[in-house]
Amino acid sequence: MEKETTDSSEEIELYEDNFETTDSIDVPELLIDQIIGQEHAVEVVKKAASQRRHVMMIGSPGTGKSLLSKAMAELLPKEELQDILAYPNPEDNNNPKIRSVPAGKGREIVMAHKLEAQKKAQSRNMLMMILVFGIIIYSFYVGQLLWGIIAAIMILLLTRQFMPKEEMMIPKLIVSNYQKEHAPFLDATGTHAGALLGDVRHDPFQSGGLETPAHDRVESGDIHKSHKGVLFIDEINTLSLESQQSLLTALQEKEYPITGQSERSSGALVKTEPVPCDFIMVAAGNLDAMEKMHPALRSRIKGYGYELFMRESMEDNPDNRKTLVRFVAQEVMRDGHIPPFDQTAVDEVIREAQRRAGRKGHLTLKLRDLGGLVRVAGDIAHSEDAPVATAKHVLAAKKMARSIEQQLADNYLERKNDYQLFKKMGSAVGRVNGLAVMGGDSGIVLPIMAGVAPSLSNSEGKVIATGMLKDIAKEAVQNVTAVIKNVTGKDISNHDIHIQFIGTYEGVEGDSASISIATAVISALENIPIDQSVAMTGSLSVRGDVLPIGGATYKIEAAARAGIKKVIIPKSNEDDVLIEEAYKDQIEIVPVTNIVEVIEHSLVGPEKERILEKLKSISSLKTGTEMPEVVPV
């Protein structure tokens, strides 16, 4: 059964309000109102901002974690902002004093001290000049001019060495919020300890009147610059445990002294009074970020804040499509160098959002990648001096802005085709064209071979799989052997089954090749050839049910590019398929529900009917069995 695919104009309903270009679309001023598809996260962030709670966001890259953090900073009150100054400590030079003042006052205080120091320096210099000229004039009258000049030089040197320097008493403004409209937002992703926690610069001249005062060498860290604002740290697990422990201390105490981070630096001797750092922390990362995160730090965030999981897709309905129209308008406005998009271009962007969602009835929320497509399409339109970007430019952008994985997949298919690593015509026993996904957005053809030989062991046969299989793929191979026993009724304990994945130099992970493995093994066991113009993908239960997989669209397109005529996919993925127009007439899509249907559409030859009757009589499966809907991961 070939899956019918609808035209893009049918897939995308008319909006309630049609538009000519995105210039006519209103873009909200506040960042929080520009967030697309993360309504729950927006609600949580608003509450966290009003109550000054910490937030941890977990999700895939490009789902809006950093934009939400910036939006949070906009929601914080501006009137609470402060400047922080470091003062010299007459009692202990290595323990500078810290003072907080309202935002903007710090600059005034520093300027006032500089002006006062400048006046004192001018008065002192004037007195010295009078004294020097007096000595020289006196020595001239007494006939000792040379000694008078020497005495004047000595006095100048001694006063320069021992007289107090007014500029050393000028405080240093280490955190300034002068003329800032919103609370500070600091992105501390990937920073080292000094940039995050503050540092004290090394002083190569530590004596002799050439030294730099300790307070003037103090440098604030991101935790101090984000005082009364938001500190955003993505990939929180990449921070060292020591930095995470210090971060925890800053969160608890809301102040953290600055000291030199290098033990070999003279700055290690300096430690300021505690510096205010009352910030809201937004920690972000992928799912693996929680594994390497300091447990006490996560407990602090969880106990005094919120944890969020960022959605990767949203329901495909007219309202959400309208938000994607606004998203395109926002990207055009932010870029500032590309022309507006007309409705045909926006429709094509929405169609791509459907494809990238990988789920029926959904639109992707990985909007950073989608925004890249918008910018490339805009660049193409700009290079052609087009007043607006159209669907033609978006389609051209899809070809030009291919990911590295897509380019690798094309080279992979070309190389395998040149060396005939997979076949697309004729038939062969124990050889099947599987399909796989590379990098999440590109498909490849994965040739799989199977062979059956008498067991070398007297006790039982073995299943030997090669091709750098990883854990899930190895488990899938074991499950397939159970399926073969159940649906064929054969005793394979006295056989060794060899399964080879061809050309998988980067390894194989996942179970989407299960039906391919089962078909190859059954073909080898029964000596029945497989149609090589067929490719297949699908997971398999131990009862022989074909279960859904991910990346169905990309796998089908890869098969079409390779010249394959028919693709077998799980029935559950039928509505997930949104292939490009160019491939629709090149390939037949066959949805199946069980292994019997897979065998029916893949095996050829006079023995095919025999094995089908055998499978139907032995197994409890029937062609067309209804399967419950399962959402693919």
C-alpha positions in Angstrom: 0.0 0.0 0.0 1.5 3.3 -1.1 1.2 6.2 1.3 -0.6 9.1 -0.2 1.1 12.4 0.4 -0.8 15.7 0.2 0.4 18.8 -1.5 2.0 21.5 0.6 -0.9 23.8 -0.2 -3.3 21.2 1.2 -1.2 20.6 4.3 -1.1 24.2 5.3 -4.5 25.7 5.9 -5.1 29.4 5.2 -4.4 31.6 8.2 -7.2 33.5 9.8 -5.5 36.7 8.6 -3.6 36.4 5.3 -0.7 38.7 4.8 1.5 39.9 2.0 4.9 40.0 3.7 6.2 39.5 7.3 6.6 43.3 7.5 2.9 43.5 8.3 3.3 41.1 11.3 3.4 42.7 14.7 6.5 41.6 16.7 6.2 41.9 20.5 8.6 44.2 22.2 9.3 42.0 25.3 11.4 38.9 24.8 9.1 36.9 27.0 6.3 37.5 24.5 8.5 36.3 21.6 8.9 32.8 23.0 7.3 30.2 20.7 5.6 27.0 21.8 7.0 26.9 25.4 3.9 28.2 27.2 4.5 26.2 30.4 8.1 27.4 30.5 7.0 31.0 30.0 4.6 30.7 32.9 7.2 29.3 35.2 9.8 31.9 34.2 7.3 34.7 35.0 6.7 33.2 38.5 10.4 32.7 39.1 11.2 36.3 38.1 8.6 37.7 40.4 9.7 35.6 43.3 13.4 35.5 42.5 13.7 31.7 42.1 16.4 29.7 40.4 15.5 27.7 37.3 17.1 24.6 35.7 16.2 24.0 32.1 16.8 20.7 30.4 16.3 20.1 26.7 17.8 19.8 23.3 19.9 22.6 21.9 18.0 25.3 20.0 14.7 25.0 22.0 14.9 28.5 23.5 16.7 28.1 26.9 19.0 31.1 26.5 16.2 33.3 25.1 14.0 32.5 28.1 16.9 33.4 30.4 17.3 36.8 28.7 13.6 37.3 28.9 13.7 36.6 32.6 16.3 39.4 33.1 13.8 41.9 31.4 11.1 41.0 33.9 13.3 41.9 37.0 12.8 45.4 38.5 15.4 47.9 37.4 15.3 50.1 40.5 17.1 47.4 42.6 20.3 47.5 40.5 23.5 48.4 42.4 27.1 49.4 41.6 29.9 47.8 43.6 33.2 49.5 44.5 36.5 48.2 45.9 38.3 50.5 48.4 41.9 50.3 49.8 42.1 49.0 53.3 44.6 51.1 55.4 44.8 48.3 58.0 45.4 45.4 55.6 46.4 46.1 52.1 45.5 42.5 51.1 41.9 42.8 52.3 40.2 45.5 50.2 37.0 46.8 51.4 33.7 46.5 49.4 30.9 49.0 49.2 27.5 48.8 47.4 25.7 51.9 46.1 22.7 52.5 43.9 23.2 52.0 40.2 25.0 55.0 38.6 26.3 56.3 41.9 29.5 54.3 41.6 30.7 56.2 38.6 30.0 59.5 40.3 32.0 58.4 43.4 35.0 57.3 41.3 34.9 60.6 39.3 34.7 62.6 42.5 37.7 60.8 44.0 39.7 61.2 40.8 38.9 65.0 40.7 40.0 65.3 44.4 43.2 63.3 43.7 43.9 65.5 40.7 43.6 68.7 42.8 45.9 67.3 45.5 48.4 66.2 43.0 48.4 69.7 41.3 48.9 71.4 44.7 51.7 69.1 45.6 53.4 69.5 42.3 53.1 73.3 42.5 54.8 73.2 46.0 57.6 71.0 44.7 58.2 73.2 41.7 58.5 76.3 43.9 60.9 74.4 46.2 63.1 73.2 43.3 63.3 76.6 41.7 64.1 78.1 45.1 67.0 75.7 45.7 68.4 76.3 42.2 68.1 80.1 42.5 69.7 80.0 45.9 72.6 77.8 44.7 73.1 80.1 41.8 73.6 83.1 44.1 76.0 81.3 46.4 78.0 80.0 43.5 77.0 76.3 44.0 74.7 75.9 41.0 75.8 72.3 40.2 75.2 71.1 43.7 71.9 73.0 43.7 70.7 71.1 40.6 71.8 67.7 42.1 69.9 68.5 45.3 66.8 69.5 43.4 66.9 66.1 41.4 67.4 64.2 44.6 64.4 65.9 46.3 62.2 65.1 43.2 63.2 61.4 43.3 62.7 61.1 47.1 59.3 62.8 47.0 58.2 60.5 44.1 59.3 57.5 46.1 58.0 58.3 49.5 55.3 60.8 49.2 51.8 59.2 49.3 50.1 58.8 45.9 46.6 60.2 45.7 45.6 57.9 42.8 46.2 54.9 45.0 43.3 55.9 47.2 40.8 56.1 44.3 38.2 53.3 44.6 37.8 50.9 41.7 34.3 50.3 40.2 34.2 46.5 39.8 30.5 46.3 38.9 28.7 49.0 37.1 25.1 49.2 36.1 25.3 52.8 34.8 22.4 53.6 32.4 21.2 50.0 32.2 17.6 49.6 31.2 17.2 46.1 32.5 18.6 43.8 35.1 22.0 42.4 34.0 22.1 39.1 32.1 25.4 37.2 32.1 26.0 34.2 30.0 28.7 32.3 31.9 28.7 29.2 29.7 32.2 27.6 29.4 33.9 30.2 31.6 36.9 29.3 33.8 37.0 29.8 37.5 38.5 33.3 37.3 35.9 34.7 34.9 33.1 33.1 36.9 34.1 33.7 40.5 36.4 36.8 40.1 40.2 37.1 40.2 43.0 39.3 41.4 45.6 40.2 38.8 49.3 39.4 39.4 51.5 42.4 40.3 55.1 42.0 38.9 56.2 45.1 40.8 55.4 44.4 44.4 57.6 47.0 46.1 59.8 50.0 45.5 56.9 52.4 45.1 56.0 50.8 41.7 53.4 48.3 43.1 49.7 48.5 42.1 47.4 48.7 45.1 45.5 45.4 45.8 42.1 46.9 45.4 43.0 48.2 41.9 43.9 44.6 40.8 40.5 43.1 41.8 38.4 41.9 38.9 34.8 40.9 39.5 33.4 37.6 38.2 30.2 36.9 36.4 28.5 36.0 39.7 29.2 39.5 40.9 28.3 41.3 37.6 25.0 39.5 37.6 24.1 40.9 41.0 20.3 41.6 41.1 20.1 40.0 37.6 20.3 36.6 35.9 23.3 34.3 35.6 22.9 31.8 32.8 25.1 28.7 32.6 24.5 26.3 29.7 26.1 22.8 29.9 26.3 23.2 33.6 27.9 19.8 33.9 31.1 21.1 32.1 31.9 23.2 35.2 34.5 21.6 37.5 33.2 20.3 40.8 35.3 23.0 42.6 33.6 25.7 40.6 30.2 24.2 41.2 30.9 24.1 45.0 31.9 27.7 44.9 28.8 28.5 42.9 26.7 26.8 45.5 28.3 28.9 48.3 27.5 32.1 46.3 23.9 30.9 46.0 23.5 30.2 49.7 25.3 33.3 51.1 24.4 35.7 48.3 27.9 37.1 48.6 31.3 35.8 47.7 34.8 37.3 48.3 37.2 37.7 45.4 40.7 36.2 45.6 43.4 35.2 43.2 42.6 31.9 41.4 46.3 31.1 40.7 48.5 29.9 43.5 51.6 31.2 41.7 50.2 34.7 41.4 50.7 37.5 43.9 46.9 37.9 43.6 46.5 34.7 45.7 47.5 36.8 48.8 44.6 39.1 48.3 41.1 38.4 49.5 38.4 41.0 49.5 35.6 41.4 51.9 32.5 39.5 50.7 31.2 40.9 47.4 27.4 40.9 46.9 26.2 38.4 44.3 22.4 38.1 44.8 21.6 36.7 41.4 19.0 34.3 39.9 20.8 31.3 38.4 19.4 29.6 35.3 21.2 26.3 34.7 20.7 24.6 31.4 21.9 21.5 29.6 20.9 18.2 27.9 19.6 15.2 29.8 23.2 14.1 30.6 23.8 17.4 32.3 22.1 16.1 35.5 24.4 13.1 35.8 27.6 15.2 36.3 26.0 18.1 38.1 27.0 18.5 41.8 24.1 16.9 43.7 24.1 19.7 46.3 23.9 22.4 43.6 20.9 20.6 41.9 19.3 20.2 45.3 19.6 23.9 45.9 18.0 24.8 42.6 15.2 22.2 43.1 14.5 23.2 46.7 14.5 27.0 45.9 13.3 27.1 42.4 11.9 25.2 39.4 13.0 22.5 37.0 11.8 22.6 33.4 12.0 20.2 30.5 11.9 22.1 27.2 9.4 20.8 24.6 10.8 19.8 21.2 7.6 20.0 19.3 4.1 21.5 19.5 0.7 20.5 18.1 0.2 21.4 14.5 -2.9 23.6 14.5 -3.8 27.0 12.9 -2.9 28.9 16.1 0.6 27.4 16.4 1.2 28.0 12.7 0.4 31.6 13.3 3.0 31.7 16.0 5.5 30.3 13.4 4.5 33.2 11.1 5.5 35.6 13.9 8.7 33.6 14.4 9.7 34.2 10.8 8.9 37.9 11.2 11.0 38.0 14.4 14.0 36.4 12.7 13.8 38.8 9.8 13.6 41.8 12.2 16.5 40.5 14.4 18.8 39.9 11.4 18.2 43.3 9.9 19.9 42.5 6.6 17.4 40.2 4.8 14.2 41.1 3.0 10.8 40.2 4.4 9.2 36.9 3.6 5.9 36.5 1.6 3.2 34.0 2.5 4.5 31.3 0.1 8.0 31.4 1.8 6.4 31.2 5.3 4.3 28.3 4.2 7.4 26.5 3.1 9.1 27.2 6.4 6.1 25.8 8.2 6.2 22.7 6.0 9.9 22.2 7.0 8.9 22.6 10.7 6.4 19.7 10.1 9.2 17.6 8.6 11.7 18.3 11.3 9.2 17.5 14.1 9.3 13.8 13.1 5.9 13.3 14.6 2.5 13.3 13.0 0.5 16.4 13.8 3.4 18.4 15.3 5.7 21.3 14.5 9.3 21.4 15.6 10.4 23.7 18.4 14.1 23.5 17.6 13.8 27.0 16.3 17.5 27.9 16.2 18.0 25.5 13.3 14.8 26.7 11.6 16.0 30.2 12.1 19.2 29.3 10.2 17.0 28.2 7.3 15.2 31.6 7.4 18.5 33.5 7.3 20.0 31.5 4.4 16.8 31.9 2.4 17.0 35.7 3.1 20.6 35.8 2.1 19.7 34.1 -1.2 16.9 36.6 -1.8 19.2 39.5 -0.9 21.9 38.3 -3.3 19.3 38.4 -6.1 18.2 41.9 -5.1 14.7 40.5 -4.6 12.3 42.8 -2.6 10.8 39.8 -0.8 11.9 36.2 -0.1 9.6 33.6 -1.7 9.1 29.8 -1.6 11.7 29.5 -4.3 14.4 31.0 -2.0 13.4 28.7 0.9 13.7 25.6 -1.3 17.1 26.8 -2.5 18.1 27.4 1.1 17.3 23.8 2.0 19.8 22.6 -0.6 22.4 25.1 0.3 22.1 25.0 4.1 22.5 21.2 4.5 24.1 20.1 7.8 27.4 18.4 8.0 25.6 15.1 8.6 23.5 15.6 5.5 26.6 16.2 3.4 28.4 13.2 4.9 25.3 11.1 4.2 25.3 12.1 0.6 29.0 11.2 0.3 28.3 8.0 2.1 25.6 7.0 -0.4 27.8 8.0 -3.3 30.7 6.0 -2.1 28.6 2.9 -1.4 27.0 3.2 -4.8 30.4 3.5 -6.5 31.7 0.3 -4.8 28.3 -1.4 -5.0 28.1 -1.9 -1.3 24.4 -2.0 -1.6 22.2 -3.3 -4.5 19.1 -1.6 -5.9 18.1 -4.2 -8.5 17.7 -7.9 -8.7 17.4 -10.3 -5.7 19.8 -11.9 -3.2 19.6 -14.4 -0.4 20.3 -13.1 3.1 21.0 -9.5 1.9 18.7 -6.6 2.8 18.8 -2.8 2.5 18.3 -1.3 5.9 17.9 2.4 6.7 19.4 4.5 9.4 19.6 8.2 10.5 22.9 10.1 10.8 23.0 13.2 13.1 19.2 13.4 13.5 18.4 15.1 10.2 19.8 12.8 7.4 19.3 9.3 6.3 21.5 6.6 4.9 21.1 3.2 3.4 22.5 0.5 5.7 23.2 -2.8 3.9 22.8 -5.9 6.2 23.9 -9.5 5.4 23.0 -12.7 7.2 24.3 -16.2 6.9 23.4 -19.5 8.6 26.0 -22.2 9.3 26.1 -25.4 11.4 26.9 -24.7 15.0 30.6 -25.1 16.0 29.5 -25.7 19.6 28.0 -29.0 20.7 25.8 -27.3 23.2 24.0 -24.6 21.3 24.3 -22.2 18.4 25.4 -18.5 18.6 24.3 -15.3 17.1 27.3 -13.4 15.9 26.8 -9.8 14.9 29.6 -7.5 13.5 29.7 -3.9 12.6 30.6 -2.0 15.8 27.1 -2.6 17.4 26.3 -0.6 20.6 24.2 -1.7 23.5 20.7 -1.2 22.1 21.6 -2.6 18.7 23.0 -5.7 20.4 19.8 -6.2 22.4 17.8 -5.7 19.2 19.7 -8.6 17.5 18.9 -10.9 20.5 15.2 -9.9 20.3 15.2 -10.8 16.6 16.3 -14.4 17.3 13.3 -14.8 19.6 11.0 -13.5 16.8 12.5 -16.0 14.3 11.9 -18.8 16.7 8.3 -17.7 17.4 7.2 -17.0 13.8 9.1 -19.7 11.9 8.8 -22.5 14.5 12.4 -23.6 13.6 14.8 -24.9 16.1 17.9 -22.7 15.5 19.9 -24.0 18.5 22.1 -26.1 16.2 22.9 -23.2 13.9 25.3 -20.2 14.1 23.7 -17.1 12.7 26.1 -14.5 11.4 24.8 -10.9 10.9 27.0 -8.3 9.3 26.4 -4.5 9.1 28.3 -3.3 6.0 30.4 -0.2 6.3 29.3 0.9 9.7 32.7 2.5 10.7 31.1 4.9 13.2 29.1 2.1 14.8 25.4 1.2 15.0 23.0 2.2 17.7 19.2 1.8 18.1 16.7 -1.0 17.2 15.3 0.4 14.0 17.1 -2.2 11.9 15.2 -5.0 13.6 12.9 -5.9 10.7 15.9 -5.7 8.4 17.8 -8.2 10.5 14.8 -10.6 10.8 14.2 -10.5 7.0 17.8 -11.2 6.2 18.0 -14.1 8.7 14.7 -15.7 7.5 15.9 -15.4 4.0 19.2 -17.1 4.8 17.4 -19.9 6.9 14.8 -20.6 4.1 17.1 -19.8 1.2 14.6 -17.4 -0.3 15.9 -14.3 -2.1 15.1 -10.7 -1.1 14.0 -8.0 -3.6 17.0 -5.6 -3.6 14.9 -2.7 -4.9 13.3 -2.7 -1.4 14.6 -1.0 1.7 13.1 -1.2 5.2 13.2 0.3 8.7 11.3 -0.6 11.8 11.6 -1.9 15.3 10.3 -5.4 16.2 8.7 -6.8 19.3 9.4 -10.4 20.4 5.9 -11.3 19.2 6.7 -10.0 15.7 4.8 -6.7 15.9 6.5 -3.9 13.9 6.9 -0.9 16.2 7.5 2.8 15.4 10.9 4.4 14.8 12.3 7.9 14.4 13.5 9.7 11.4 11.1 8.0 8.9 11.0 11.0 6.5 14.8 11.2 6.3 15.2 7.5 5.8 12.7 7.4 3.0 14.4 10.4 1.2 17.8 8.6 1.6 16.3 5.5 -0.1 14.9 7.6 -2.9 18.3 9.3 -3.5 19.9 5.9 -3.6 17.6 4.7 -6.4 15.5 2.3 -4.3 11.9 1.9 -5.5 10.1 0.7 -2.4 10.4 1.4 1.4 8.8 -0.6 4.2 8.0 1.4 7.3 5.9 0.8 10.5 2.2 1.6 10.1 2.5 3.8 13.2 4.9 6.1 11.3 2.6 6.5 8.3 1.4 9.9 9.2 4.9 11.1 10.2 6.1 11.0 6.6 6.5 14.4 4.9 8.9 13.8 2.1 10.0 16.5 -0.4 7.9 16.9 -3.6 10.9 15.7 -5.7 10.8 12.3 -4.1 7.1 11.6 -4.1 7.0 10.0 -7.6 10.3 8.1 -7.1 9.4 5.8 -4.3 6.6 3.6 -3.0 5.9 3.7 0.7 4.5 0.5 2.3 3.3 0.7 5.9 3.3 -2.7 7.8 2.1 -3.9 11.2 3.9 -7.2 11.6 6.8 -9.4 10.3 4.5 -11.4 8.0 3.7 -8.3 6.0 7.4 -7.4 5.9 8.2 -10.8 4.4 5.2 -10.5 2.0 6.6 -7.3 0.5 10.3 -8.2 0.5 10.8 -11.8 -0.4 10.6 -13.0 -4.1 10.6 -16.3 -5.9 8.5 -19.4 -6.1 9.2 -20.3 -2.4 7.7 -17.1 -1.1 4.2 -18.3 -0.9 5.3 -21.4 1.0 7.1 -19.5 3.7 4.2 -17.0 4.0 1.7 -19.8 4.5 4.0 -21.3 7.0 4.5 -18.1 8.9 0.7 -17.4 9.0 -0.1 -20.8 10.2 2.5 -20.9 12.9 2.3 -17.4 14.2 -0.8 -15.8 15.7 -0.2 -12.7 13.6 -2.6 -11.8 10.8 -1.9 -9.3 8.0 -3.5 -6.0 8.8 -3.5 -6.5 12.6 -4.4 -3.2 14.3 -1.6 -1.9 16.5 -2.0 0.6 19.3 -0.6 4.0 18.5 2.9 4.5 20.0 4.7 7.8 19.9 8.3 7.3 18.6 11.1 8.6 20.7 
